[in-house]
Amino acid sequence: MVKHRSFVEMGLTTCCCFSRGKNKVTVQLLLLRYCFKVSKSPSLEVLPAMPPLLLILLQISSSCLWLGRGEVVTSFESSCPQFFFRETPPNDALEPENPAWICQRYKNRYYFATLYDRSRRIPVYSAYLYQPGPGTRPKTWLVEPQLMGLSYPKTMEKEWTLLNYFNVTLEQLGKSQAVLQDYKNLTGLNRGHLNPSGHHPDSVSRTATFSLTNIVPQDEKLNGGAWNNYEQQTMMRRTQDCNATYVVVGAVPGNNYIAKGRVNKPSHIWSSACCEVDNNHRKSWAVIAENDKNEVHLLTLGELEEVLTELYGREQVFLFDSDCPRE
């Protein structure tokens, strides 16, 4: 018996990497299977000895890129508070009946936070720092294994990886979240990011946004029209004098579904921002759009909170700490 505590402490990401080519993938999967077995061990102190061949392969694999990690946590305040102004998430007026708090992590770094609605299979909101930069749009879509249970890896994975190497069925995966099949053959809708990839500075941070937990069925004209104009043009103008801009963007659940009732189609898409100009000056703004019209309405933060309070029909909604101006 040997100690492998470091593998557990690192989230097992070192041995869960892949190389291109069938032979290299096969070699890496030996490590992946061992790591998954280790992750289910009842003890973090003493784990089954790693076979010598796997130890050698691990050393060879140490140069692999780390995959993303989407950690299901108990609260944002204790795990990834840095994405919220004054480290204060929205109050629980938006919380669904079956929530999941996800700190979205990629290559050993957090990039944003997502409150996810397990039952409707859409995100409630995403919180991130606005830091746009050059980069290409990723094409790979990922899912969150830990939504099936905390015994699964923290790494964001491709569907085929889970289906082929973790003995997970598509039905099992689909019970906890939306899958790629849910977004096929859509009419008038497409996969709309809440947290847009273009609001991040490089290819790594942009890839982190390509999780299906960050996606809602969005009107295709809105997504490619007025909403895109807000994300790319209005945000750039509004943030010119900001040292830091905290963003919370969300979706109001609607009465319609796609994928035979599996995935909710939001009735509204909204976004809010709190900008720190300097230590003594802050400003804010917000927008909302109906998810069947190519129109975006600019609001004050206070106005958006009142609209959301009415749409949700619960207690008063607060999206940011009280130090962020509402007017």
Contacts in CASP RR format, 6 or more apart in sequence:
PFRMAT RR
TARGET T0000
AUTHOR 0000-0000-0000
METHOD contacts of the structure
MODEL  1
MVKHRSFVEMGLTTCCCFSRGKNKVTVQLLLLRYCFKVSKSPSLEVLPAM
PPLLLILLQISSSCLWLGRGEVVTSFESSCPQFFFRETPPNDALEPENPA
WICQRYKNRYYFATLYDRSRRIPVYSAYLYQPGPGTRPKTWLVEPQLMGL
SYPKTMEKEWTLLNYFNVTLEQLGKSQAVLQDYKNLTGLNRGHLNPSGHH
PDSVSRTATFSLTNIVPQDEKLNGGAWNNYEQQTMMRRTQDCNATYVVVG
AVPGNNYIAKGRVNKPSHIWSSACCEVDNNHRKSWAVIAENDKNEVHLLT
LGELEEVLTELYGREQVFLFDSDCPRE
1 46 0 8 1.000
1 47 0 8 1.000
1 48 0 8 1.000
1 49 0 8 1.000
2 46 0 8 1.000
2 47 0 8 1.000
2 49 0 8 1.000
2 50 0 8 1.000
3 45 0 8 1.000
3 46 0 8 1.000
3 47 0 8 1.000
4 38 0 8 1.000
4 47 0 8 1.000
4 50 0 8 1.000
5 44 0 8 1.000
5 45 0 8 1.000
5 47 0 8 1.000
7 14 0 8 1.000
7 15 0 8 1.000
7 35 0 8 1.000
7 38 0 8 1.000
7 47 0 8 1.000
8 38 0 8 1.000
8 39 0 8 1.000
8 44 0 8 1.000
8 47 0 8 1.000
10 108 0 8 1.000
11 39 0 8 1.000
11 69 0 8 1.000
11 153 0 8 1.000
11 154 0 8 1.000
12 35 0 8 1.000
12 36 0 8 1.000
12 38 0 8 1.000
12 39 0 8 1.000
12 153 0 8 1.000
12 154 0 8 1.000
12 155 0 8 1.000
13 66 0 8 1.000
13 67 0 8 1.000
13 68 0 8 1.000
13 69 0 8 1.000
13 108 0 8 1.000
13 154 0 8 1.000
13 155 0 8 1.000
14 58 0 8 1.000
14 61 0 8 1.000
14 62 0 8 1.000
14 64 0 8 1.000
14 66 0 8 1.000
15 31 0 8 1.000
15 32 0 8 1.000
15 34 0 8 1.000
15 35 0 8 1.000
15 58 0 8 1.000
15 61 0 8 1.000
16 31 0 8 1.000
16 32 0 8 1.000
16 35 0 8 1.000
16 67 0 8 1.000
16 153 0 8 1.000
16 155 0 8 1.000
17 28 0 8 1.000
17 61 0 8 1.000
17 64 0 8 1.000
17 65 0 8 1.000
17 66 0 8 1.000
17 67 0 8 1.000
18 24 0 8 1.000
18 25 0 8 1.000
18 28 0 8 1.000
18 29 0 8 1.000
18 64 0 8 1.000
19 25 0 8 1.000
19 27 0 8 1.000
19 28 0 8 1.000
19 64 0 8 1.000
27 57 0 8 1.000
28 57 0 8 1.000
28 61 0 8 1.000
28 64 0 8 1.000
29 165 0 8 1.000
30 53 0 8 1.000
30 54 0 8 1.000
30 57 0 8 1.000
31 54 0 8 1.000
31 57 0 8 1.000
31 58 0 8 1.000
31 61 0 8 1.000
32 165 0 8 1.000
33 165 0 8 1.000
34 50 0 8 1.000
34 51 0 8 1.000
34 54 0 8 1.000
35 153 0 8 1.000
36 153 0 8 1.000
36 166 0 8 1.000
37 48 0 8 1.000
38 47 0 8 1.000
38 48 0 8 1.000
39 151 0 8 1.000
39 153 0 8 1.000
40 151 0 8 1.000
41 47 0 8 1.000
41 48 0 8 1.000
50 58 0 8 1.000
65 107 0 8 1.000
66 107 0 8 1.000
66 108 0 8 1.000
67 106 0 8 1.000
67 107 0 8 1.000
67 155 0 8 1.000
67 156 0 8 1.000
67 157 0 8 1.000
68 105 0 8 1.000
68 106 0 8 1.000
68 107 0 8 1.000
68 142 0 8 1.000
68 155 0 8 1.000
68 156 0 8 1.000
68 208 0 8 1.000
69 105 0 8 1.000
69 106 0 8 1.000
69 108 0 8 1.000
69 154 0 8 1.000
69 155 0 8 1.000
69 156 0 8 1.000
70 102 0 8 1.000
70 103 0 8 1.000
70 104 0 8 1.000
70 105 0 8 1.000
70 144 0 8 1.000
70 146 0 8 1.000
70 154 0 8 1.000
70 155 0 8 1.000
70 156 0 8 1.000
70 211 0 8 1.000
71 79 0 8 1.000
71 102 0 8 1.000
71 103 0 8 1.000
71 105 0 8 1.000
71 146 0 8 1.000
71 154 0 8 1.000
72 100 0 8 1.000
72 101 0 8 1.000
72 102 0 8 1.000
72 144 0 8 1.000
72 146 0 8 1.000
72 147 0 8 1.000
72 149 0 8 1.000
72 150 0 8 1.000
73 79 0 8 1.000
73 80 0 8 1.000
73 101 0 8 1.000
73 102 0 8 1.000
73 103 0 8 1.000
74 101 0 8 1.000
75 101 0 8 1.000
76 83 0 8 1.000
76 84 0 8 1.000
76 89 0 8 1.000
76 101 0 8 1.000
76 103 0 8 1.000
76 113 0 8 1.000
76 127 0 8 1.000
77 87 0 8 1.000
77 88 0 8 1.000
77 89 0 8 1.000
79 101 0 8 1.000
79 103 0 8 1.000
80 103 0 8 1.000
80 110 0 8 1.000
80 113 0 8 1.000
81 87 0 8 1.000
81 88 0 8 1.000
81 89 0 8 1.000
82 110 0 8 1.000
82 129 0 8 1.000
83 110 0 8 1.000
83 112 0 8 1.000
83 113 0 8 1.000
83 127 0 8 1.000
83 128 0 8 1.000
83 129 0 8 1.000
83 246 0 8 1.000
84 113 0 8 1.000
84 127 0 8 1.000
84 246 0 8 1.000
84 248 0 8 1.000
84 320 0 8 1.000
84 321 0 8 1.000
85 246 0 8 1.000
85 274 0 8 1.000
85 276 0 8 1.000
85 320 0 8 1.000
85 321 0 8 1.000
85 323 0 8 1.000
85 324 0 8 1.000
86 320 0 8 1.000
86 321 0 8 1.000
86 323 0 8 1.000
86 324 0 8 1.000
88 320 0 8 1.000
88 321 0 8 1.000
89 113 0 8 1.000
89 115 0 8 1.000
89 127 0 8 1.000
90 115 0 8 1.000
90 125 0 8 1.000
90 248 0 8 1.000
90 317 0 8 1.000
90 318 0 8 1.000
90 319 0 8 1.000
90 320 0 8 1.000
91 315 0 8 1.000
91 316 0 8 1.000
91 317 0 8 1.000
91 318 0 8 1.000
93 308 0 8 1.000
93 309 0 8 1.000
93 312 0 8 1.000
93 314 0 8 1.000
93 315 0 8 1.000
93 316 0 8 1.000
93 317 0 8 1.000
93 318 0 8 1.000
94 115 0 8 1.000
94 124 0 8 1.000
94 125 0 8 1.000
94 308 0 8 1.000
94 312 0 8 1.000
94 317 0 8 1.000
95 115 0 8 1.000
95 124 0 8 1.000
96 115 0 8 1.000
96 117 0 8 1.000
96 118 0 8 1.000
96 119 0 8 1.000
96 120 0 8 1.000
96 124 0 8 1.000
96 253 0 8 1.000
97 119 0 8 1.000
98 117 0 8 1.000
98 118 0 8 1.000
98 119 0 8 1.000
99 115 0 8 1.000
99 116 0 8 1.000
99 117 0 8 1.000
99 118 0 8 1.000
99 124 0 8 1.000
100 115 0 8 1.000
100 116 0 8 1.000
100 118 0 8 1.000
100 147 0 8 1.000
101 113 0 8 1.000
101 114 0 8 1.000
101 115 0 8 1.000
101 116 0 8 1.000
102 113 0 8 1.000
102 114 0 8 1.000
102 115 0 8 1.000
102 116 0 8 1.000
102 144 0 8 1.000
102 147 0 8 1.000
102 213 0 8 1.000
103 110 0 8 1.000
103 113 0 8 1.000
104 110 0 8 1.000
104 111 0 8 1.000
104 112 0 8 1.000
104 113 0 8 1.000
104 114 0 8 1.000
104 156 0 8 1.000
104 208 0 8 1.000
104 209 0 8 1.000
104 211 0 8 1.000
104 213 0 8 1.000
104 214 0 8 1.000
105 111 0 8 1.000
105 154 0 8 1.000
105 208 0 8 1.000
106 156 0 8 1.000
106 204 0 8 1.000
106 205 0 8 1.000
106 207 0 8 1.000
106 208 0 8 1.000
107 204 0 8 1.000
111 128 0 8 1.000
111 200 0 8 1.000
111 205 0 8 1.000
111 208 0 8 1.000
111 209 0 8 1.000
112 126 0 8 1.000
112 127 0 8 1.000
112 128 0 8 1.000
112 195 0 8 1.000
112 208 0 8 1.000
112 209 0 8 1.000
112 214 0 8 1.000
113 126 0 8 1.000
113 127 0 8 1.000
113 128 0 8 1.000
114 123 0 8 1.000
114 125 0 8 1.000
114 126 0 8 1.000
114 127 0 8 1.000
114 194 0 8 1.000
114 195 0 8 1.000
114 211 0 8 1.000
114 213 0 8 1.000
114 214 0 8 1.000
115 123 0 8 1.000
115 124 0 8 1.000
115 125 0 8 1.000
116 122 0 8 1.000
116 123 0 8 1.000
116 124 0 8 1.000
116 147 0 8 1.000
116 177 0 8 1.000
116 213 0 8 1.000
117 123 0 8 1.000
117 124 0 8 1.000
117 253 0 8 1.000
117 264 0 8 1.000
118 147 0 8 1.000
118 176 0 8 1.000
118 177 0 8 1.000
120 253 0 8 1.000
120 263 0 8 1.000
120 264 0 8 1.000
121 174 0 8 1.000
121 177 0 8 1.000
121 178 0 8 1.000
121 182 0 8 1.000
121 262 0 8 1.000
121 263 0 8 1.000
121 264 0 8 1.000
122 178 0 8 1.000
122 215 0 8 1.000
122 216 0 8 1.000
122 217 0 8 1.000
122 251 0 8 1.000
122 253 0 8 1.000
122 263 0 8 1.000
122 264 0 8 1.000
122 266 0 8 1.000
123 194 0 8 1.000
123 213 0 8 1.000
123 214 0 8 1.000
123 215 0 8 1.000
123 216 0 8 1.000
123 250 0 8 1.000
123 251 0 8 1.000
124 250 0 8 1.000
124 251 0 8 1.000
125 194 0 8 1.000
125 248 0 8 1.000
125 249 0 8 1.000
125 250 0 8 1.000
125 251 0 8 1.000
126 194 0 8 1.000
126 195 0 8 1.000
126 214 0 8 1.000
126 248 0 8 1.000
126 249 0 8 1.000
126 250 0 8 1.000
127 246 0 8 1.000
127 247 0 8 1.000
127 248 0 8 1.000
128 195 0 8 1.000
128 199 0 8 1.000
128 200 0 8 1.000
128 247 0 8 1.000
129 244 0 8 1.000
129 245 0 8 1.000
129 246 0 8 1.000
129 247 0 8 1.000
130 199 0 8 1.000
130 235 0 8 1.000
130 239 0 8 1.000
130 242 0 8 1.000
130 245 0 8 1.000
130 246 0 8 1.000
130 247 0 8 1.000
130 273 0 8 1.000
131 199 0 8 1.000
131 200 0 8 1.000
131 201 0 8 1.000
131 205 0 8 1.000
132 198 0 8 1.000
132 199 0 8 1.000
132 200 0 8 1.000
132 201 0 8 1.000
132 235 0 8 1.000
132 236 0 8 1.000
133 198 0 8 1.000
133 200 0 8 1.000
133 201 0 8 1.000
133 202 0 8 1.000
134 202 0 8 1.000
135 198 0 8 1.000
135 202 0 8 1.000
135 203 0 8 1.000
135 206 0 8 1.000
136 203 0 8 1.000
136 206 0 8 1.000
137 197 0 8 1.000
137 198 0 8 1.000
137 206 0 8 1.000
138 197 0 8 1.000
138 203 0 8 1.000
138 206 0 8 1.000
138 207 0 8 1.000
138 209 0 8 1.000
138 210 0 8 1.000
140 158 0 8 1.000
140 207 0 8 1.000
140 210 0 8 1.000
141 158 0 8 1.000
141 159 0 8 1.000
141 180 0 8 1.000
141 210 0 8 1.000
141 211 0 8 1.000
141 212 0 8 1.000
142 156 0 8 1.000
142 157 0 8 1.000
142 158 0 8 1.000
142 210 0 8 1.000
142 211 0 8 1.000
142 212 0 8 1.000
143 156 0 8 1.000
143 157 0 8 1.000
143 158 0 8 1.000
143 159 0 8 1.000
143 162 0 8 1.000
143 173 0 8 1.000
143 177 0 8 1.000
143 179 0 8 1.000
143 211 0 8 1.000
143 212 0 8 1.000
143 213 0 8 1.000
144 156 0 8 1.000
144 176 0 8 1.000
144 177 0 8 1.000
144 211 0 8 1.000
144 212 0 8 1.000
144 213 0 8 1.000
145 152 0 8 1.000
145 153 0 8 1.000
145 154 0 8 1.000
145 155 0 8 1.000
145 156 0 8 1.000
145 157 0 8 1.000
145 162 0 8 1.000
145 166 0 8 1.000
145 168 0 8 1.000
146 152 0 8 1.000
146 153 0 8 1.000
146 154 0 8 1.000
147 176 0 8 1.000
147 177 0 8 1.000
147 213 0 8 1.000
148 168 0 8 1.000
148 172 0 8 1.000
148 173 0 8 1.000
148 175 0 8 1.000
148 176 0 8 1.000
149 176 0 8 1.000
152 166 0 8 1.000
152 168 0 8 1.000
153 166 0 8 1.000
156 208 0 8 1.000
156 211 0 8 1.000
159 170 0 8 1.000
159 173 0 8 1.000
159 179 0 8 1.000
159 180 0 8 1.000
162 168 0 8 1.000
162 173 0 8 1.000
163 169 0 8 1.000
163 170 0 8 1.000
163 173 0 8 1.000
170 179 0 8 1.000
170 181 0 8 1.000
173 179 0 8 1.000
174 262 0 8 1.000
177 212 0 8 1.000
177 213 0 8 1.000
178 212 0 8 1.000
178 213 0 8 1.000
178 215 0 8 1.000
178 259 0 8 1.000
178 262 0 8 1.000
178 263 0 8 1.000
179 212 0 8 1.000
180 212 0 8 1.000
181 259 0 8 1.000
182 258 0 8 1.000
182 259 0 8 1.000
182 262 0 8 1.000
182 263 0 8 1.000
183 190 0 8 1.000
183 191 0 8 1.000
183 212 0 8 1.000
183 215 0 8 1.000
183 217 0 8 1.000
183 258 0 8 1.000
183 259 0 8 1.000
183 263 0 8 1.000
186 217 0 8 1.000
186 258 0 8 1.000
188 219 0 8 1.000
188 220 0 8 1.000
188 221 0 8 1.000
189 217 0 8 1.000
189 218 0 8 1.000
189 219 0 8 1.000
189 220 0 8 1.000
189 258 0 8 1.000
189 265 0 8 1.000
190 217 0 8 1.000
190 218 0 8 1.000
190 220 0 8 1.000
190 223 0 8 1.000
191 215 0 8 1.000
191 217 0 8 1.000
191 218 0 8 1.000
192 215 0 8 1.000
192 216 0 8 1.000
192 217 0 8 1.000
192 218 0 8 1.000
192 223 0 8 1.000
193 209 0 8 1.000
193 214 0 8 1.000
193 215 0 8 1.000
194 214 0 8 1.000
194 215 0 8 1.000
194 216 0 8 1.000
194 249 0 8 1.000
194 250 0 8 1.000
194 251 0 8 1.000
194 269 0 8 1.000
195 209 0 8 1.000
195 214 0 8 1.000
195 247 0 8 1.000
195 249 0 8 1.000
196 209 0 8 1.000
196 231 0 8 1.000
197 206 0 8 1.000
197 207 0 8 1.000
197 209 0 8 1.000
197 210 0 8 1.000
198 206 0 8 1.000
198 231 0 8 1.000
198 232 0 8 1.000
199 231 0 8 1.000
199 235 0 8 1.000
199 247 0 8 1.000
200 206 0 8 1.000
200 208 0 8 1.000
200 209 0 8 1.000
216 251 0 8 1.000
216 264 0 8 1.000
216 265 0 8 1.000
216 266 0 8 1.000
216 269 0 8 1.000
217 258 0 8 1.000
217 263 0 8 1.000
217 264 0 8 1.000
217 265 0 8 1.000
217 266 0 8 1.000
218 227 0 8 1.000
218 266 0 8 1.000
218 269 0 8 1.000
218 291 0 8 1.000
219 291 0 8 1.000
219 292 0 8 1.000
219 293 0 8 1.000
219 294 0 8 1.000
221 294 0 8 1.000
222 269 0 8 1.000
222 289 0 8 1.000
222 291 0 8 1.000
222 292 0 8 1.000
222 293 0 8 1.000
222 294 0 8 1.000
222 295 0 8 1.000
222 296 0 8 1.000
225 294 0 8 1.000
226 289 0 8 1.000
226 294 0 8 1.000
226 295 0 8 1.000
226 296 0 8 1.000
227 269 0 8 1.000
227 289 0 8 1.000
227 296 0 8 1.000
229 296 0 8 1.000
230 271 0 8 1.000
230 287 0 8 1.000
230 296 0 8 1.000
234 287 0 8 1.000
234 298 0 8 1.000
235 273 0 8 1.000
238 273 0 8 1.000
238 275 0 8 1.000
238 285 0 8 1.000
239 245 0 8 1.000
239 273 0 8 1.000
239 275 0 8 1.000
241 275 0 8 1.000
241 277 0 8 1.000
242 275 0 8 1.000
242 276 0 8 1.000
242 277 0 8 1.000
242 283 0 8 1.000
243 276 0 8 1.000
243 277 0 8 1.000
243 278 0 8 1.000
244 275 0 8 1.000
244 276 0 8 1.000
245 273 0 8 1.000
245 274 0 8 1.000
245 275 0 8 1.000
245 276 0 8 1.000
246 273 0 8 1.000
246 274 0 8 1.000
246 275 0 8 1.000
246 276 0 8 1.000
246 320 0 8 1.000
247 271 0 8 1.000
247 272 0 8 1.000
247 273 0 8 1.000
248 271 0 8 1.000
248 272 0 8 1.000
248 319 0 8 1.000
248 320 0 8 1.000
249 269 0 8 1.000
249 270 0 8 1.000
249 271 0 8 1.000
249 272 0 8 1.000
250 269 0 8 1.000
250 270 0 8 1.000
250 271 0 8 1.000
251 266 0 8 1.000
251 268 0 8 1.000
251 269 0 8 1.000
251 270 0 8 1.000
251 291 0 8 1.000
252 266 0 8 1.000
252 267 0 8 1.000
252 268 0 8 1.000
252 269 0 8 1.000
252 270 0 8 1.000
252 308 0 8 1.000
252 311 0 8 1.000
252 312 0 8 1.000
253 264 0 8 1.000
253 266 0 8 1.000
253 267 0 8 1.000
254 264 0 8 1.000
254 265 0 8 1.000
254 266 0 8 1.000
254 267 0 8 1.000
255 267 0 8 1.000
256 264 0 8 1.000
256 265 0 8 1.000
257 263 0 8 1.000
257 264 0 8 1.000
257 265 0 8 1.000
258 265 0 8 1.000
265 291 0 8 1.000
266 291 0 8 1.000
267 290 0 8 1.000
267 291 0 8 1.000
267 311 0 8 1.000
268 288 0 8 1.000
268 289 0 8 1.000
268 290 0 8 1.000
268 291 0 8 1.000
268 311 0 8 1.000
269 288 0 8 1.000
269 289 0 8 1.000
269 291 0 8 1.000
270 286 0 8 1.000
270 287 0 8 1.000
270 288 0 8 1.000
270 289 0 8 1.000
270 304 0 8 1.000
270 307 0 8 1.000
270 308 0 8 1.000
271 286 0 8 1.000
271 287 0 8 1.000
271 288 0 8 1.000
272 284 0 8 1.000
272 285 0 8 1.000
272 286 0 8 1.000
272 287 0 8 1.000
272 301 0 8 1.000
272 304 0 8 1.000
272 319 0 8 1.000
272 320 0 8 1.000
273 284 0 8 1.000
273 285 0 8 1.000
273 286 0 8 1.000
274 282 0 8 1.000
274 283 0 8 1.000
274 284 0 8 1.000
274 301 0 8 1.000
274 320 0 8 1.000
274 324 0 8 1.000
275 282 0 8 1.000
275 283 0 8 1.000
275 284 0 8 1.000
276 282 0 8 1.000
277 283 0 8 1.000
282 323 0 8 1.000
282 324 0 8 1.000
282 325 0 8 1.000
283 325 0 8 1.000
284 300 0 8 1.000
284 301 0 8 1.000
284 320 0 8 1.000
284 324 0 8 1.000
284 325 0 8 1.000
284 326 0 8 1.000
285 298 0 8 1.000
285 299 0 8 1.000
285 300 0 8 1.000
285 301 0 8 1.000
286 298 0 8 1.000
286 299 0 8 1.000
286 300 0 8 1.000
286 301 0 8 1.000
286 302 0 8 1.000
286 303 0 8 1.000
286 304 0 8 1.000
287 296 0 8 1.000
287 297 0 8 1.000
287 298 0 8 1.000
287 299 0 8 1.000
287 304 0 8 1.000
288 296 0 8 1.000
288 297 0 8 1.000
288 299 0 8 1.000
288 304 0 8 1.000
288 307 0 8 1.000
289 295 0 8 1.000
289 296 0 8 1.000
289 297 0 8 1.000
299 307 0 8 1.000
300 326 0 8 1.000
300 327 0 8 1.000
301 319 0 8 1.000
301 320 0 8 1.000
301 324 0 8 1.000
301 325 0 8 1.000
301 326 0 8 1.000
301 327 0 8 1.000
302 326 0 8 1.000
302 327 0 8 1.000
304 319 0 8 1.000
305 316 0 8 1.000
305 317 0 8 1.000
305 318 0 8 1.000
305 319 0 8 1.000
305 326 0 8 1.000
306 317 0 8 1.000
308 317 0 8 1.000
308 319 0 8 1.000
309 315 0 8 1.000
309 316 0 8 1.000
309 317 0 8 1.000
END
